[in-house]
Amino acid sequence: MTTHHDTHKLPFHEVGEDPRWIPRQQLQLLCRNTLPALGGTAACGAAAVLLLWPAAPGDGLLLWLGVVMALILARLLLQQRYTRHPETHDPWVWRNRFAGGVFVSGATWGALSVFLFPADSLVHQLYLAFVLGGLCAGAVTAYSPLPHGFLLFALPALAPFLVRMMATGSYPEQVLALLVAVFALVMSRIAGQSGDMLHGILELQAENARLARALHHQATHDSLVDLTNHREFQRRLERLTEQREEPGPEFCLVFIDLDLFKVVNDSGGHAAGDAMLQAVARILRAHTRARDTAARIGGDEFALLLEGCPAERALEIAEHVRRDIANLQLEFEDQVFSIGASIGLTYGRAGAQSASSVLKAADAACYAAKEGGRNRVRMLPADDMFKTTGRFSLDRLTKTA
């Protein structure tokens, strides 16, 4: 039986995150193995009937073959039902269902030795042993993604045959039974190693994905506040503003410059300043969606990139951020610190404005808020007419500024 051990491809961020990821991958592999396994089972069933026809009742063999084919159809329908929407199913429930199908399949083959055993013909017993051995050899790889899958099939398939062979009292039959038993033990050992190896590969794949995500997060986020860093912020802004045939949805850029932050650093030291920055970062995360970008782009400077957000809604968000920062009271070593925020906001459509014009407008709006008395929000449309103040070190954020 030909099998395939290609793992089901998932988006990178999903690999290994869910504790159900490994059992789902095992089920995906099992489903891929099901079609060739069922095809092999059908071929072996037909071969068994042809080989045993001279030594067993024909009507019994045909009835048994009909049961085998019906079971193959039922297992095929089960496989098709799972593969339509694998992500919506509980993998442990479905693993039990597949395991049940494997066990019933093995029991069906065991029934051949119980009811249609060729007791008077050693040659036909050899034929039966050959067919059962071939099925068990195929089960080693076909059911390796299923924990104990080989034993679920091989035990009910081979046990009746071994019992009937030993019960004959004939030396040749007993020797043949011993050889089949040794073969089954060897195959069981190989199946266990194959299953462990496959599970180890999946665990390694999940761990590699977790490490890659951790390294990516480290490279794209500020280590102190765990917000996007200025380089990743630049990449996302440039992606959003890159030229396209038709302007995309609205977006807004918010610059946040903390007021009186130097007082915190001078009075409480850098530890107090770091604690204040982390508190501000928590406020920004609380007011952004998963699709938005909250970034630290300077010492006490932050930015929000709000995708698919109209200007009116962005203005509300900026006001909420300003209010929460103004209400922030940081207790640090018997001192209480408070700050404010001057916020500049600009808006545009994806692909309609350059990164330079968006950055300059947000910088100019933030400067206007600072010059207008601090602790306030100012909004300007994106435009290249604005001059760079240098407040947000725009040379780090774009090559064209």
N, C-alpha and C positions, 0 to 999 in steps of 0.2 A: 504494500500500500504506500503510495507516494504521499508525503506530508510536507507542509510548509510551515516554517517557524519565523515568518516575518511579522514583527509586531505591528499592531494597528497604529497608524500614524495619527498623532494628536497635535494640536497646537503646543508649541514649546512650553508655554506657561502652565499647561495642564499636566504635563508629564510628572508623575510621582507626587503631586500635591495632595491628591485625595487618597486616603488609606484604602479606598476600593480600587485604585488604579491597577495594582498588580493582579487581583482576581479578575478584573475586567479584561486585562491583556491576556490572561490565561484562557478566558472564555472566547476571546476573539481568535486566538490560535486554535482552540479546540473546534470552533466553527469552521475555520479554514481546513482543518484536517477531516472534518465530518464527511464532506462530499467524496473524496477518494476512499475514505474508510468504508463508507456505506456501499460504494461501488465494488470494493474488494469483497465485502461481506456478501453481496448479491452473487458475485461470481463464484465465491467459495460455496455458497448454498447450492447453486446449480451443479457445481462439480461434485459435491457430496452426494446429491441425489443420483447423478449418473454413475458414480463409482459404487454406490451401495445398492443400486437397483436390482442386481442379480441375487443379493443376499438378504434383502429386507422387503417387507410388504410395500408394493408400489403405491397403494392408496394412502398409507401412513406417511410415506416420503413426500407425496404431493401435498398432503395436509400440512406437514411440517414446513415445507417450502413456502406454502401460502402464508403461514404465520410469520416466517422470516421476512417475507416481502412486505407484509402489513406493518411489521415493526420498523423496517427500513423507512417506509413512507411516513410513519408517525415521527420518527427521529428527524427525518428531513424537514417536516413541517415545523417541528420544534426549533430546529436550527434556523429556518427562514424567519420564524416569528421573532427570534432574538436579534438577528442581524438587521432587522428593519430599523430598530431604535435601541441599540445597545446601551446608550448613555442614560436611558430612562429606567432601566431595569436594576433591581437589586442583585448584584453579582452572586451573592451567597445563595439566594433562593434559586437562581437559574443554574448555579453549579450543582445544586442538589438534584435539579431536574435532569440535567445532562448525566449525572452520575447514575440516577435511576434508570435512564435509558441504556447506559452501558451495562449495568447489572442485568437487566431483563434480557438484553441481547446475549450475554454470556449464559444465562439460564436457558435460553432457547436452544443454544447449541448443546448445553448439557442434556437437554431433553432428548436429543438425538441418541445419546448413549443410554438413556434410561428406557426408552420405548422402542427404539429401532436398532439396537446393538446387534451386530452380526456375530452372534456367539459361536456359530459353527464354522467360521471362515477366518483363519489367521490373516490371510491376504487382505480381506476387506477391513479387518481390524487395523492393519497397517495403513490402508487407504485413509481410514477415519483419523488415525493418529497423525498422518501427514497433513490432512486438512486442518485439524485443530491446532497443530504446531504452527502452520503457516499463519493462521489467524492470530495466534498469540504473539508471533514474531512481529506482525504488523501492528498489534496493539501496543507494543513497546513505545513506538514513536507517535502513533495516532492519538493515544490517550495520555502522553507525557504531560501536557498542560493541566490535566485533571489530577489533583492529589489522589494517590492510590487508585488511579484509573485502571492500571494494568491488572491489579488484584481483583478489582470489581468485575472485570470481564473474565480473567483466566480461572479464578477459583470455581465459579459455577459452571464454566465450560468444561474444565478438565477433571474436576473431582468425580463426577459420575463415571466418566470413562475409566479413570484409575481404579475406582471401586469395582467396576464390572470386570476389568482385566485381572485384578488380584483375586476376585471371587471364582474365576474359572479353575483355579488350582493347577493350571498347566504351567510348566516351567517357561516355555517361550513367551506366553502371554504375560507372566509375571516379570520377566526380564524386560519386555517391551514397556510395561507399566513403569518399571524403575527408570528406564531411560527417559520416558516422557516426564516423569517427576523431576529428574535431574535437569532436564531441559527447561522445565517451568521455573525451577529455582534460579537457574542462570539468567533466564529472561527477566525474572522478578528483580534480580539484583541490577541488571542493566537498566530496567525501567525506572528503578528508584534513583539511580545515578543520573539518568537523562532528565527526570523531573527536577531533581535538585539543581542540576546545571542550568536548566531553563529558568527556574526561580531565581537563581543567582544572577543570571544575565539581566532579568527584569529589575532586580534590586539594584544592580550596578547602573543600569540605565536611569532608574529613578534618582539614585544618588548623584550621578553625573549631572542630571538636569537641575537638581537642587543646588549643587555647587556652581553651575553655570549661572543660575538665576542670582545666587548670592554675589558672585563676582560682577555680574551686570549691574545689580543694585548698588554695589559699592562704587562702581565706576560712574554711575549716573546720579548719585545722591550725595548730599552734604552729610558728612559723618556726624556733625554735632546735632543738627535738627532733623535729620532724616527726611529732608525735602529734596526735590530735584536740584541738582547743581547748575551753575550758569552754563556749562557746556551743553548739557542735555536740554536745558531750556532753550538755548539758541537753536539746537537741532530741531526741536519741535516747532518753534516759531517759524523757522525757515521752511519746514515741511508744510506748514499751514498757509504760508504766504506765497509759496511757489506758484508760478504762472500756470494757468489752465485755460481751457477754451471758454468755459463759462464760470463766472464768479460763484463760489460756493456759499455755504451758510454763513450767517453772521458769527463773529467772534469778538471778544473784547480782551484787551491787555490792561492789567492793573499794576501800577508800580506803588510800592509801599516803602516810605522812608520813615524810620522810627524817630520820634521827637524825644529829646532829653535822654537818649540812651547813653551818651557819654557820661552823664551824671551817675548812672548806675555803675558803669565800669570804674569811674574814679572813686566812688564812695564804697562800693561793695567788692571791688576787685573783679577780675575776669570770671571767677566762679559765679558771682551774682549776674554778670552780664550773660554768661552762657545759659544760666537758668531762665533769664528773661527771654532770650532768643528761643529757647525750647518752648516756653509758654506761648509765645507769639505763633510758633509753628503749629501748635495744637489748635489755636484759633483758626488759622488758615485751613487746616485740614477739615475742621468742623464745617466750614462754609463752602467747600468744593465737592464736586461730584467725581466719580471714578474717571470720567473722560477729561477732566480739567487737569491743569498742571499748576501746582504750588511749588515755588522755587525760592531758594536763597541765592541771590545774585551778587551779594557784597557783604561787608561786615554786618551792617544793620539794615540792609536793603533786601526787600523781598519782591516777588512778582507773582501774579496770577494770570494764567492764560485760560480763558473761559471759552471753550469751543461750543458752537451752536447756541450762543447766549446773546439775546438782544441787549442793546445798550441800557434800556430801562431796568431790566433785571440785573444787569451787572452793576448799575448804580446802587440798587438796593443791597446787593451783596457787599459792595465796597463800604456803604454806610454801616452795615452790620459789623463788618470787620473793624472799622474805625471805632465804633462804639465799644465793642468788646475789648479792644486794646486799651482804650481810655479807661475802662472800668477795671482793668487788670491790676491787682494788688499782689505784689510778690514779697513774701516774708522770707528774709534771708539773714541769718545770724543776728537776730534781734533788731533788724531794720526792715522797714517797709518801703518798697520802691514802686513807683508808677511812672508810666510813660504815655506818650500819645503817638499818633501816626498821621503824617501828611501823605495823602493818597492821590495819585494821578491816574486817570482812566481814559483810554481811547478805544475806538471801535472801528470795525470795517467788515469786509467780506473776504472769505478765504480766496486767495488768488487775485484779488482786486488791488491790494496794496502791497508794497514791498516791505520786507522786514525792517529796513532802515526808516521808512516813513512812520511805521507803527511805533518803533522804539523812540524816535524823536518826539512824536506827539505825546506818548505816555510820560516821557521824561519832562517835557515842557509843562504838562498838566500837573505833575508832581511838584515841579518847581513853583508853579503858580499857587498851589496849595500851601507850600512852605512860606512863600513870600506874603500870602494873604493872611497869615496869622497862625499857621500850623493847626494840627488836629482837625483837618477838614478834607473834603473830597472835591477835586476839580476834574471836569471832563472836557476833552477836546477831540475833534475828528482826526483821523490819521492823515498826515500831510507832510510832504518833504519840506515845506516852507519853514518848519520849526528848526531852531538851532539847538545843537547839542550842548547841554550844560556841563557834561562830564560827571554829573552826580552819580550816575549809575554805571560808570566805566563802560560806556557803550562800545569802546574798541574791543572789549573782550567778548561782547555779545554778537557782534556782526562785523563782517569784513567791509561792509559798504558804508558804515556810519562815519 
